Amino acid sequence: RWRDTEIVLRTIVDSEDAVADETKRLHSFVERTRIEARAEVLQRSDKSIFDEIRDNSQDAALVFLGIRAPEEDETVDQYTRYYQNLLEQTGELPPAAFVMASENVDFYGIFREE
């Protein structure tokens, strides 16, 4: 089943000016990492970010969402509220994986073919 699946790297930016730069960055990432994927950059509309994600992920088999790490001065309760809100807002998505990079990660190195 996964063999015929298309990977789409999709990101949402706030301004029209950012679309071209982000498109170039994503296409460059796909080329350098040799991932068979399609890159799409969407300009955010007046909808909430979660509505944008939901509208553009309806047909996905799996959605990966980046989440932020806890702030240095953030309490466990505060971060728990952030995470619970995230779960509530994404409840109508296809299956989702929440991804957090807690350190500087060389993503290009991870995907580099040896």
Rosetta blueprint (number, residue, H / E / L):
1 R L
2 W H
3 R H
4 D H
5 T L
6 E L
7 I E
8 V E
9 L E
10 R E
11 T E
12 I E
13 V E
14 D L
15 S L
16 E H
17 D H
18 A H
19 V H
20 A H
21 D H
22 E H
23 T H
24 K H
25 R H
26 L H
27 H H
28 S H
29 F H
30 V H
31 E H
32 R H
33 T H
34 R L
35 I L
36 E L
37 A E
38 R E
39 A E
40 E E
41 V E
42 L E
43 Q E
44 R L
45 S L
46 D L
47 K L
48 S L
49 I H
50 F H
51 D H
52 E H
53 I H
54 R H
55 D H
56 N L
57 S L
58 Q L
59 D L
60 A L
61 A L
62 L L
63 V E
64 F E
65 L E
66 G E
67 I L
68 R L
69 A L
70 P L
71 E L
72 E L
73 D L
74 E L
75 T L
76 V H
77 D H
78 Q H
79 Y H
80 T H
81 R H
82 Y H
83 Y H
84 Q H
85 N H
86 L H
87 L H
88 E H
89 Q H
90 T L
91 G L
92 E L
93 L L
94 P L
95 P L
96 A E
97 A E
98 F E
99 V E
100 M L
101 A L
102 S L
103 E L
104 N L
105 V L
106 D L
107 F H
108 Y H
109 G H
110 I H
111 F H
112 R L
113 E L
114 E L
